[in-house]
Amino acid sequence: MGKIAVVASLFAVLFFSTGCQGGPGKNTPAPQSTAELKQAIASGKKTVVFFMNPAGIPCGQQNEILKKLYQDRGVSFTIAYVSAIRPEDEKAFYDYGIRSLPSLVLVDSNGNISRHFPPGIQSYDTLAQAMNSIQ
């Protein structure tokens, strides 16, 4: 039983220390799996890739936070919506390693993944701070 506990502990440390988000790592080119992602990432602005279910309450709450941030920041970034109900968006979920909603990925102005946020609602302050930390 002791060996199992040690192996499980090591696995947990490795899993959580590597980010546990799956998908592309930090500073790798962001996949452009949909027409909306191609357009947003090609804009040369920071991009928040928002993986969502339009009918989900948590996704609606996250969208309101994103809209407020967008209003306050002018047009210094863009939001690319990837919907769980659009068949054409399915590949993006795989390319980014998204398994839970809502999920956000921050892409810098050079088109590289800067940050995978943990699944769930991210606060206005968390998003604003993350936006400030990248170019």
C-alpha positions as CSV (number, residue, x, y, z in Angstrom):
1,M,0.0,0.0,0.0
2,G,2.9,2.4,0.7
3,K,4.3,2.1,-2.9
4,I,0.9,3.0,-4.3
5,A,0.7,6.1,-2.1
6,V,4.2,7.2,-3.2
7,V,3.4,6.7,-6.9
8,A,0.1,8.6,-6.5
9,S,1.9,11.4,-4.8
10,L,4.6,11.7,-7.4
11,F,1.9,11.6,-10.2
12,A,0.0,14.4,-8.4
13,V,3.1,16.6,-8.1
14,L,4.0,16.1,-11.7
15,F,0.5,16.6,-12.9
16,F,-0.1,19.8,-11.1
17,S,3.4,21.3,-11.6
18,T,3.1,21.0,-15.3
19,G,-0.1,23.0,-15.4
20,C,-2.7,20.2,-15.7
21,Q,-4.5,22.2,-18.4
22,G,-3.5,20.0,-21.3
23,G,-3.2,21.4,-24.8
24,P,-0.5,23.7,-26.0
25,G,2.0,25.0,-23.5
26,K,2.9,28.6,-22.7
27,N,4.6,30.6,-25.5
28,T,3.7,28.1,-28.2
29,P,1.8,29.3,-31.3
30,A,-2.0,29.4,-30.7
31,P,-3.9,27.0,-32.8
32,Q,-6.2,28.7,-35.3
33,S,-8.8,26.0,-35.6
34,T,-11.8,28.2,-36.6
35,A,-12.3,31.2,-38.8
36,E,-13.0,33.3,-35.7
37,L,-9.7,32.3,-34.1
38,K,-7.8,33.0,-37.3
39,Q,-9.3,36.4,-37.5
40,A,-8.8,37.3,-33.9
41,I,-5.2,36.0,-33.6
42,A,-4.3,37.7,-36.9
43,S,-5.5,41.0,-35.6
44,G,-2.2,41.6,-33.7
45,K,-4.1,42.3,-30.5
46,K,-4.1,40.2,-27.3
47,T,-6.9,37.6,-27.6
48,V,-9.0,36.0,-25.0
49,V,-10.2,32.6,-26.4
50,F,-13.4,31.9,-24.6
51,F,-14.5,28.2,-24.6
52,M,-18.2,28.3,-23.7
53,N,-21.7,26.8,-23.8
54,P,-24.0,29.7,-24.7
55,A,-26.8,28.2,-22.6
56,G,-24.7,27.6,-19.5
57,I,-25.1,30.0,-16.5
58,P,-21.4,30.0,-15.5
59,C,-20.5,30.7,-19.1
60,G,-23.0,33.6,-19.2
61,Q,-21.5,35.0,-16.0
62,Q,-18.0,34.8,-17.5
63,N,-19.2,36.5,-20.6
64,E,-20.5,39.4,-18.6
65,I,-17.1,39.8,-16.9
66,L,-15.4,39.7,-20.3
67,K,-17.8,42.3,-21.8
68,K,-17.1,44.7,-18.8
69,L,-13.3,44.3,-19.2
70,Y,-13.7,44.9,-23.0
71,Q,-15.7,48.1,-22.3
72,D,-13.2,49.4,-19.8
73,R,-10.1,48.6,-21.9
74,G,-11.4,50.0,-25.1
75,V,-10.3,47.8,-28.0
76,S,-6.9,46.8,-26.7
77,F,-7.8,43.1,-27.0
78,T,-10.3,40.9,-28.8
79,I,-12.5,38.0,-27.6
80,A,-12.7,34.8,-29.7
81,Y,-15.8,32.7,-28.8
82,V,-15.5,28.9,-29.2
83,S,-18.9,27.3,-28.7
84,A,-19.6,23.8,-27.4
85,I,-22.8,23.7,-29.6
86,R,-21.2,24.6,-32.9
87,P,-19.9,21.5,-34.7
88,E,-17.3,23.6,-36.6
89,D,-15.7,24.6,-33.2
90,E,-15.1,21.0,-32.1
91,K,-11.5,20.8,-33.3
92,A,-10.5,23.9,-31.3
93,F,-11.5,22.1,-28.1
94,Y,-9.1,19.3,-28.9
95,D,-6.4,21.6,-30.2
96,Y,-6.4,23.6,-26.9
97,G,-7.0,20.6,-24.6
98,I,-10.2,22.0,-23.2
99,R,-12.4,19.6,-21.2
100,S,-14.4,21.8,-18.9
101,L,-16.4,25.0,-19.3
102,P,-16.1,27.9,-19.0
103,S,-12.4,28.0,-20.0
104,L,-10.2,30.8,-21.1
105,V,-6.9,31.0,-22.9
106,L,-4.9,34.2,-23.2
107,V,-3.0,34.7,-26.5
108,D,-0.4,37.5,-26.7
109,S,-0.2,40.0,-29.6
110,N,2.4,37.7,-31.3
111,G,-0.1,34.9,-31.5
112,N,1.5,32.7,-28.8
113,I,-0.4,31.2,-25.9
114,S,0.5,33.2,-22.8
115,R,-1.8,31.5,-20.2
116,H,-4.3,28.7,-19.8
117,F,-6.7,29.7,-17.0
118,P,-8.1,26.9,-14.8
119,P,-11.7,26.0,-15.8
120,G,-14.4,28.1,-14.1
121,I,-15.3,31.7,-13.8
122,Q,-12.3,34.1,-13.7
123,S,-12.7,37.4,-11.9
124,Y,-12.4,40.8,-13.5
125,D,-9.2,41.5,-11.5
126,T,-7.6,38.2,-12.4
127,L,-8.2,38.8,-16.1
128,A,-7.1,42.5,-15.9
129,Q,-3.9,41.5,-14.2
130,A,-3.2,38.8,-16.7
131,M,-3.8,41.2,-19.6
132,N,-1.3,43.7,-18.0
133,S,1.4,41.0,-17.7
134,I,1.7,40.3,-21.4
135,Q,2.5,42.3,-24.5
